[in-house]
Amino acid sequence: MVMIFNRCKTNIMLVLFTRFMPLSLSTQVVCFVVTPVRIKRIMSRQGVKGPQALWLLGNMPDILRLQRAEAEKDMKTGDYDTLSHILPFHTRNCQAYGKRYLWWFGWEPRITLTEPDLIKEVLMNKNGFYSKSKIQNRFVIEVLGNGLVTTTGEEWALHRQIVNPAFHQEKLKAMVGAMVKCASSMADEWEMRVQHDGGCVELEVGDYMRHVTADIIAHTAFGSSYEKGRKVFDQQLVLRNHLGQRALQRFSALPGYSLLPTPLNIQILKTQMTISSSLREIIQSRRDMVNQAKNASHGIDLLGLMLTAASEETALKGGKVQFGMQALIDNCKTFFLAGHETTATLLTWTMMLLASHTTWQESAREEVTRVCGRGNHSIDTDMLSKLKTLNMILNESLRLFSPLAIQTRQALRDAKLGDLDIPKGLSLHFPKPAVHLDPDLWGADVLEFKPERFADGVAKASKHPSAFIPFSLGPRFCVGQGFALEEARSVLAVVLQRFRFHLSPNYRHAPYLQFTVKPKYGVPVMLECL
């Protein structure tokens, strides 16, 4: 046992040492001195200014201080003006410097932009001028690995080509049964609790939404191995919490800080190794079943579809392996955590909005009952496609509480963007709430819950067709968008079939940003059976 521990400890230290190889002095001077000075001078000439920043730390200490202060406050229930609450640094800078301003994410210079035309041009990236922010990508890689979200160029194109078939509409239809089954199991538990408590019970729905979406992802991603998949998911939550703790540390933005052999960093690395080892075991087991002819195919779950597509791609490339084990592991991490976290958050906020706006809840319930039936009546994908009111409600929820609040791209070369000259190395920062809550784009009622604004579709909901960006735009739009929305429709349809609910007096309205925009104290509702 001692020998195994020592070997594991040695491996961890070896990895940390290897990853902490220092940059050459000339590279450091260019990266940390020459490039920032050049970018600041170019942007200043164009009238784009911003707050003073510390060398290497940038504005991160100030950002963390403001966010901690806001996190201690509650908002008034029904107040959807969340921008200043979750992004107080942005609100303060807009007041001081205007909607465009220059700031520093650690040692990386960034310009904040909120104009839909400019955001669209960057995200469409037709000229190949923009790519992922390097410093932010390194953080995301620690959580999700080097999968579809973080790869770039030809590597990303290969990942996308292999992953895409798993999310075709026909494949999604086959997964709806598992989604509804998981949601029905949750509803059965709710019903027992309501009956036990005399007809009405207070439930914190956030925890339930995290559990049901984890079950759905585990079943649809790993099929019969879903129990092992759930264990991986639990480890990913541990990893996410560790990374969240480190992000709040004052010097976390320093170059190489994540590679120092601190107790927290060592724990992070150990958890990453455990996750990869578990996923490797699941993937290899599935491959072995096919290789030993015990199964005719890899299966129709997400993992099986990726394995099949990867095998076909390998054969197409003349036997050269281009999408190997590590790519499969990292994409499993991506779909399991990123897909689960965002959908659970969407469902939680939507439940809060429906509990607060019971007229819309009744309208959605009437539609679900008419299309899908009442009680335990089965639900299929054709039924879900007819739930127009529910779609409008989900879109309005995504507008008011977009799970992913920010998006970034980095200029790979000097470029022209609208009236701006963008120097190489500058990152472009898009705070989605600033776009989704802009009265110039959405009208004077921008802070009201009005699902009817989406009655004629997303493109006509605002004054600009690209002002709604919860799933991004362009070639790198979220490949799991269809899956997430089908999952959300399935869960909400089951809930509306069987329950009526309103917001509990114990609800505290406190949105906060930690990877996603979530309710700090959960969403307790008073629930009763129909």
C-alpha positions in Angstrom: 0.0 0.0 0.0 2.8 2.4 0.9 4.6 1.5 -2.3 1.5 2.4 -4.4 1.1 5.7 -2.5 4.7 6.6 -3.1 4.5 5.7 -6.8 1.4 7.9 -7.2 3.1 10.7 -5.3 6.1 10.5 -7.6 4.0 10.5 -10.7 2.2 13.6 -9.5 5.4 15.5 -8.8 6.8 14.4 -12.1 3.8 15.7 -14.0 3.9 19.0 -12.1 7.6 19.4 -12.8 7.2 18.6 -16.5 4.3 21.0 -16.9 6.2 23.8 -15.0 9.1 24.0 -17.4 9.9 27.8 -17.5 9.6 29.9 -20.7 12.7 31.3 -22.1 13.6 34.8 -20.9 13.0 36.4 -24.3 9.6 34.8 -24.6 8.7 36.0 -21.1 9.8 39.6 -22.0 7.6 39.5 -25.2 4.7 37.9 -23.5 4.6 39.8 -20.2 6.0 43.2 -21.2 6.3 44.0 -24.9 2.9 42.7 -26.1 0.9 44.3 -23.3 2.6 47.7 -23.8 2.0 47.5 -27.5 -1.7 46.6 -27.2 -2.4 49.3 -24.6 -0.8 51.9 -26.8 -2.8 50.8 -29.9 -6.1 50.7 -28.0 -5.5 54.1 -26.3 -5.0 55.8 -29.7 -8.5 54.6 -30.6 -10.0 56.0 -27.4 -10.4 52.6 -25.7 -9.2 52.9 -22.1 -9.8 51.1 -18.8 -8.8 50.7 -15.2 -5.2 50.5 -14.0 -3.9 46.9 -13.6 -1.3 45.2 -11.6 1.6 43.5 -13.5 0.9 39.8 -14.1 -2.1 39.9 -11.7 -4.0 42.3 -14.0 -7.4 43.4 -12.6 -8.2 40.0 -11.0 -7.8 41.1 -7.4 -10.3 43.9 -8.0 -12.7 41.6 -9.9 -12.6 39.1 -7.1 -13.1 41.7 -4.4 -16.2 43.2 -6.2 -17.7 39.8 -6.8 -17.2 38.7 -3.2 -18.9 41.9 -2.0 -21.9 41.4 -4.3 -22.2 37.7 -3.4 -22.9 38.7 0.2 -26.0 40.6 -0.9 -29.5 39.4 -1.9 -31.5 40.8 -4.8 -35.2 41.7 -4.5 -37.3 38.7 -5.7 -38.5 39.4 -9.2 -35.6 41.7 -10.0 -34.0 40.3 -13.1 -31.4 43.1 -13.5 -28.6 40.6 -12.7 -25.8 42.3 -14.6 -24.4 44.4 -11.8 -24.8 41.6 -9.4 -22.9 38.9 -11.2 -20.5 41.1 -13.2 -20.0 44.2 -11.0 -16.6 44.9 -12.5 -18.3 45.3 -15.9 -21.0 47.6 -14.6 -18.4 49.9 -12.9 -16.2 50.1 -16.0 -19.1 50.9 -18.3 -19.9 53.8 -16.1 -16.3 55.1 -16.1 -15.1 54.2 -19.6 -18.2 53.3 -21.7 -19.3 50.0 -23.1 -15.9 49.4 -24.7 -13.0 49.2 -22.3 -9.6 47.6 -21.9 -8.8 45.4 -18.9 -6.5 42.6 -17.9 -7.3 39.0 -17.1 -4.1 38.2 -15.3 -1.5 39.0 -17.8 -3.9 38.8 -20.8 -5.2 42.1 -22.2 -8.9 42.1 -23.0 -11.4 44.4 -24.6 -15.1 44.1 -23.6 -17.5 44.4 -26.5 -21.3 44.2 -26.4 -22.4 45.2 -29.9 -24.0 42.1 -31.7 -22.6 43.0 -35.1 -19.0 42.8 -33.7 -19.7 39.7 -31.6 -21.2 38.0 -34.6 -18.2 38.8 -36.8 -15.8 37.4 -34.3 -17.7 34.3 -33.6 -18.3 33.5 -37.3 -14.5 33.9 -37.7 -14.7 33.5 -41.5 -11.1 34.7 -42.0 -9.6 32.6 -39.2 -8.5 35.7 -37.3 -9.7 34.6 -33.9 -9.3 31.6 -31.7 -9.8 30.6 -28.0 -8.3 32.7 -25.3 -5.1 30.9 -24.3 -5.1 31.8 -20.6 -8.8 30.9 -20.2 -8.4 27.8 -22.3 -5.8 26.5 -19.9 -8.3 26.8 -17.0 -11.1 25.1 -19.0 -8.7 22.2 -20.0 -8.1 21.5 -16.3 -11.9 20.8 -16.0 -12.9 19.4 -19.3 -9.6 18.1 -20.8 -8.6 18.9 -24.4 -11.8 18.0 -26.1 -14.3 19.7 -28.4 -14.6 22.9 -26.3 -10.9 23.6 -26.1 -9.2 22.3 -29.2 -8.6 24.6 -32.2 -7.8 24.4 -35.9 -7.7 21.1 -37.7 -7.8 19.2 -34.4 -11.1 20.9 -33.5 -12.5 20.1 -37.0 -11.7 16.4 -36.5 -13.3 16.4 -33.1 -16.4 18.1 -34.4 -16.7 15.8 -37.4 -16.6 12.7 -35.1 -18.9 14.1 -32.4 -21.5 15.6 -34.7 -23.3 12.3 -35.6 -24.0 11.7 -31.9 -26.2 14.9 -31.9 -28.1 14.5 -35.1 -31.9 14.9 -34.6 -32.6 11.2 -35.3 -30.1 10.2 -32.6 -31.6 12.7 -30.1 -35.1 11.2 -30.8 -33.8 7.8 -29.6 -32.6 9.4 -26.3 -35.9 11.0 -25.3 -37.2 7.8 -23.8 -34.3 7.7 -21.3 -34.8 11.4 -20.6 -38.5 11.0 -19.8 -37.8 7.9 -17.7 -35.3 9.7 -15.5 -37.6 12.6 -15.1 -40.5 10.3 -14.2 -38.4 8.7 -11.5 -37.8 12.1 -10.0 -41.5 12.9 -10.3 -42.4 9.6 -8.5 -40.2 10.7 -5.6 -41.8 14.1 -5.4 -45.2 12.6 -5.4 -44.4 10.3 -2.5 -43.0 13.3 -0.5 -46.2 15.3 -1.3 -48.4 12.5 -0.1 -46.3 11.9 3.0 -46.5 15.7 4.0 -50.2 16.0 3.6 -50.7 17.3 0.1 -48.1 20.1 -0.1 -44.3 20.1 0.4 -41.4 22.5 0.2 -38.7 21.2 -2.2 -35.4 22.7 -3.2 -35.6 22.0 -6.9 -31.9 22.9 -7.7 -30.6 19.7 -6.1 -33.2 17.6 -7.9 -32.4 19.2 -11.3 -28.7 18.5 -10.8 -29.5 14.8 -9.9 -31.9 14.2 -12.8 -29.7 15.8 -15.4 -26.8 13.7 -14.1 -28.9 10.6 -14.4 -29.9 11.6 -18.0 -26.3 12.3 -19.0 -25.1 9.1 -17.4 -27.7 6.9 -19.2 -27.5 8.6 -22.6 -23.7 8.9 -22.5 -22.7 5.6 -21.0 -25.7 3.3 -21.5 -25.4 0.2 -19.3 -22.3 1.6 -17.7 -24.2 4.6 -16.3 -23.4 3.8 -12.7 -19.7 4.0 -13.4 -20.4 7.2 -15.3 -22.2 8.7 -12.3 -19.0 8.0 -10.2 -17.0 9.9 -12.8 -19.4 12.7 -12.6 -19.1 12.9 -8.8 -15.4 13.2 -9.2 -15.8 16.0 -11.7 -17.9 17.9 -9.2 -15.1 17.5 -6.6 -12.6 18.8 -9.2 -14.8 21.7 -10.1 -15.1 22.7 -6.4 -11.3 22.5 -6.0 -10.7 24.7 -9.0 -13.3 27.1 -7.7 -11.4 27.4 -4.4 -8.2 28.1 -6.3 -9.8 30.7 -8.5 -10.7 32.7 -5.4 -7.1 32.9 -4.3 -5.4 36.2 -4.7 -2.4 35.0 -6.8 -4.3 32.5 -8.9 -3.9 34.6 -12.1 -0.1 34.5 -11.9 1.5 32.5 -14.8 2.4 29.0 -13.6 0.4 29.3 -10.3 -1.7 26.3 -11.2 1.5 24.2 -11.7 3.0 24.9 -8.3 3.0 21.8 -6.0 0.7 23.3 -3.4 -1.6 20.9 -1.5 -4.6 22.1 -3.4 -2.9 21.8 -6.8 -1.7 18.3 -5.9 -5.3 17.3 -4.9 -6.6 18.7 -8.2 -4.1 16.7 -10.2 -4.9 13.5 -8.3 -8.6 14.0 -9.0 -7.9 14.6 -12.7 -5.9 11.4 -12.8 -8.7 9.5 -11.1 -11.3 10.8 -13.6 -9.2 9.9 -16.6 -8.4 6.4 -15.3 -12.1 5.7 -14.7 -13.1 6.9 -18.2 -10.3 5.0 -19.8 -11.7 1.8 -18.1 -15.2 2.5 -19.4 -14.1 3.2 -22.9 -11.7 0.2 -23.1 -14.4 -2.1 -21.8 -16.8 -1.0 -24.5 -14.1 -1.5 -27.2 -13.2 -4.9 -25.8 -16.8 -6.1 -26.1 -16.8 -5.3 -29.8 -13.3 -6.6 -30.4 -14.3 -9.9 -28.8 -17.4 -10.0 -30.9 -19.7 -10.1 -27.8 -21.4 -7.0 -29.1 -22.2 -6.3 -32.8 -21.7 -2.5 -32.3 -20.3 0.0 -29.8 -23.9 1.0 -28.9 -26.3 3.9 -29.6 -25.4 6.0 -26.5 -23.1 9.0 -26.9 -20.0 7.0 -26.1 -21.0 4.3 -28.5 -21.7 6.8 -31.3 -18.4 8.5 -30.8 -16.5 5.2 -30.8 -18.3 4.2 -34.0 -17.5 7.5 -35.7 -13.9 7.4 -34.5 -13.5 3.9 -35.9 -14.9 5.0 -39.3 -12.7 8.1 -39.3 -9.6 6.0 -38.5 -10.4 3.7 -41.4 -11.0 6.7 -43.7 -7.5 8.0 -42.9 -5.8 4.9 -43.9 -5.5 3.4 -40.5 -3.7 6.4 -38.9 -5.1 7.0 -35.5 -6.1 10.7 -35.2 -8.9 10.4 -32.5 -7.4 8.3 -29.8 -8.2 7.3 -26.3 -7.3 10.6 -24.8 -9.6 12.5 -27.2 -12.4 10.2 -26.2 -11.7 10.7 -22.5 -11.7 14.5 -22.9 -14.9 14.6 -24.9 -16.6 12.4 -22.3 -15.5 14.9 -19.7 -16.9 17.7 -21.8 -20.3 16.3 -22.4 -20.7 14.9 -18.9 -19.8 18.1 -16.9 -20.4 20.9 -19.3 -23.7 19.4 -20.6 -24.9 18.6 -17.1 -24.0 21.8 -15.4 -25.6 24.1 -18.0 -28.9 22.2 -18.4 -29.3 21.8 -14.6 -28.9 25.5 -14.2 -31.3 26.3 -17.0 -33.9 24.0 -15.5 -33.5 25.5 -12.0 -33.9 29.0 -13.2 -36.9 28.0 -15.3 -38.6 26.4 -12.3 -38.0 29.6 -10.4 -39.6 31.7 -13.1 -42.6 29.4 -13.5 -43.1 29.4 -9.8 -43.0 33.2 -9.7 -45.2 33.6 -12.8 -48.0 31.2 -12.3 -50.1 32.5 -15.2 -47.3 31.3 -17.6 -47.1 28.1 -15.6 -50.8 27.4 -16.2 -50.4 28.3 -19.9 -47.5 25.9 -20.2 -49.3 23.2 -18.3 -52.4 23.5 -20.5 -50.2 23.1 -23.6 -48.4 20.0 -22.1 -51.7 18.4 -21.0 -53.3 19.0 -24.4 -50.3 17.6 -26.4 -48.9 15.0 -24.0 -51.8 14.1 -21.7 -52.1 14.3 -18.0 -50.4 12.4 -15.1 -48.1 9.6 -16.1 -49.0 9.7 -19.8 -46.0 8.8 -21.9 -44.1 11.6 -23.8 -42.3 11.2 -27.1 -40.2 13.5 -29.2 -43.0 14.4 -31.6 -45.0 15.7 -28.6 -42.0 17.7 -27.4 -41.6 19.4 -30.8 -45.2 20.8 -30.5 -44.6 22.6 -27.1 -44.3 26.1 -28.5 -45.2 27.9 -25.2 -42.6 25.8 -23.3 -40.0 26.7 -25.9 -40.7 30.4 -25.5 -40.4 30.1 -21.7 -37.0 28.3 -22.0 -35.7 30.9 -24.4 -36.8 33.7 -22.0 -35.1 31.9 -19.1 -31.9 31.6 -21.2 -32.1 35.3 -21.9 -32.6 36.4 -18.3 -30.2 33.8 -16.7 -27.9 32.5 -19.4 -25.9 29.7 -17.7 -22.6 30.7 -19.3 -22.2 34.4 -18.7 -19.0 35.1 -20.7 -17.3 34.2 -23.9 -13.9 35.1 -25.2 -11.8 35.0 -28.4 -8.2 36.0 -29.0 -6.8 37.7 -32.0 -4.3 35.5 -33.8 -3.1 38.4 -36.0 -3.8 42.1 -36.4 -7.4 42.5 -37.7 -10.0 45.1 -38.5 -13.3 44.7 -36.5 -15.9 47.3 -37.3 -14.3 50.7 -36.6 -11.6 49.1 -34.4 -8.1 48.0 -35.1 -7.5 44.8 -33.1 -3.9 44.0 -32.4 -2.6 40.4 -32.3 -2.7 39.0 -28.8 -5.7 41.0 -27.7 -8.6 39.0 -26.3 -12.2 40.0 -27.0 -14.6 39.5 -24.1 -18.3 39.2 -24.5 -20.5 39.4 -21.3 -23.7 37.8 -22.4 -25.9 39.4 -19.8 -24.9 42.8 -21.1 -26.2 41.8 -24.5 -29.3 40.0 -23.2 -30.4 42.8 -20.9 -29.6 45.7 -23.2 -32.8 47.9 -23.5 -31.5 49.2 -26.9 -31.7 45.7 -28.2 -34.7 44.3 -26.3 -36.9 47.3 -25.5 -38.0 49.1 -22.4 -39.4 45.9 -21.0 -36.0 44.1 -21.1 -36.0 43.3 -17.4 -39.5 41.7 -17.4 -40.2 38.0 -17.9 -42.0 38.1 -21.2 -41.8 34.7 -23.1 -44.1 36.1 -25.8 -41.2 38.1 -27.2 -40.0 34.7 -28.7 -43.4 34.0 -30.3 -42.0 34.5 -33.8 -38.7 32.8 -33.2 -35.3 33.8 -31.8 -34.3 36.0 -34.7 -37.3 38.3 -34.4 -37.3 38.5 -30.6 -35.0 41.5 -30.4 -34.0 44.4 -32.6 -31.0 42.5 -33.8 -31.1 38.9 -35.0 -27.8 38.1 -33.3 -28.6 39.5 -29.8 -29.5 36.1 -28.4 -26.4 34.1 -27.8 -26.8 31.6 -25.0 -25.3 28.8 -27.2 -22.9 31.1 -29.0 -22.8 31.6 -32.8 -20.9 30.5 -35.8 -19.0 27.2 -36.5 -18.3 26.7 -32.8 -21.8 27.1 -31.6 -22.7 24.6 -28.8 -23.0 21.1 -30.5 -25.1 20.0 -27.5 -27.7 22.7 -27.9 -30.3 20.3 -29.3 -29.6 17.8 -26.6 -29.9 20.3 -23.8 -33.2 21.8 -25.0 -34.7 18.3 -25.6 -33.6 17.3 -22.1 -35.1 20.5 -20.6 -38.4 20.1 -22.4 -38.6 16.4 -21.3 -38.1 17.2 -17.6 -40.4 20.2 -17.6 -43.1 18.4 -19.5 -43.1 15.6 -16.9 -43.2 18.1 -14.0 -46.0 20.2 -15.5 -48.0 17.0 -16.2 -48.1 16.1 -12.6 -47.5 19.1 -10.3 -48.5 22.7 -9.5 -46.0 24.8 -7.6 -45.3 28.4 -6.4 -42.2 30.1 -4.9 -41.5 29.4 -1.3 -41.4 32.3 1.2 -37.9 31.0 2.1 -36.5 31.7 -1.4 -33.6 34.1 -1.5 -32.9 35.7 -4.8 -29.1 35.7 -5.1 -27.7 34.8 -8.5 -24.0 34.3 -8.4 -21.3 33.3 -10.9 -19.3 30.1 -10.4 -18.6 28.5 -13.7 -22.3 29.1 -14.4 -24.8 31.6 -13.2 -26.7 29.8 -10.4 -28.9 30.6 -7.5 -26.7 30.8 -4.4 -29.3 29.4 -2.0 -31.1 27.2 -4.4 -34.8 27.5 -5.4 -37.3 26.2 -2.8 -40.8 25.9 -4.1 -44.1 24.8 -2.6 -45.2 21.7 -4.5 -48.6 19.9 -4.8 -49.9 17.1 -7.0 -52.5 17.8 -9.6 
